[in-house]
């Protein structure tokens, strides 16, 4: 069914049907902006925010509802929320077949409903829901990072960089991840997005080969933001994660690029070496049936990896990409993708032998 969902999204964008979907769902004051549609929520939500609901014109049709806890991510999740009144993340995912049918019936996409299979989501933690409802909500309160303007990349030269091509990162992958160059700082740049696909910062990598001698930081964020609230590549990888029922967690953004190039797209990056509590909650919100694969750089010790695994609790299936054959080196701090496609695939296939919980 996941392939159908991607095809439906692509068709919605091509045929420009987003406004029609929002209108049929009861939304009002629908307006098209440069990279999204904005509207007011249906009357039953008693909202007076004319821009409260936002649907972004990216391949995932990422959705955001301002000043409300919306635990979905795309147009199908949005319909589960505003049409079928699903609030909890698991309930939203369980409602996916109904949301797909609703959209297809409204738009006349009946060919996607022929012989469709109903996806069944089991809830092994149903008994915990009452306990969760009684918990203090203060621990979940997070101040969102400031979103940069739509033209925040305009001042950069938005073309792939030869240095990265020499490192094995293909032209098309650099385009996909919006790699560019900042003439002012002479850094290779790429945007950092939040879970809705909005740009919250821009990261720059120096091109000076003597940066260590000159004491120049290899990486700099050109706009301040709180990294602990984001997971790099989340908005691109989400449906691949749901489809494969597996999420791979890397340290660096570049590892996501190469992993994607190698055909393994269900991946995110921490932008650091430790999983924050909020990042762990984001991942756990996907459901207990999602397998977690920790794929840290080679310099991480087993006890350090186990410490990160503990942040997901004891009820998750957690595996590690561990270099049991000593192909990668600790001194070079190799990431799982640094030695090319075959070494990466061997490491990926071997992760089943290294289960933590």
MONORCOR-V836738 format. One line per field, one symbol per residue. psi: psi as a letter, one per 20 degrees, with the letter a starting at -180 (. if undefined). Layout:
psi: ???
//
This chain:
psi: hghgghggghhgggiljghgghghijqrlpqpahjrqqrqqqhiilpjoikhppoqlrhilpqqoqkqoojahahghghhghgjkpgqgghghhighghgggghhhiklhhiiokqqppppqnikhiighghhiqpihiiopoqqppqrhkhihiqomqqphhhhhjjoqghhhghjlpapohgilqpqqqpqaiijqpirppppqjoikhghilppgqqpipprohijqopjghhighhgggikppporgqhhhgghgghjjnilqrqhkaiqprhhghhgghiiqiioppopmrriipqghgghhhhhijaijqoprpnpmijlhqqghilpriihjrgghghggghihiimpg.
//
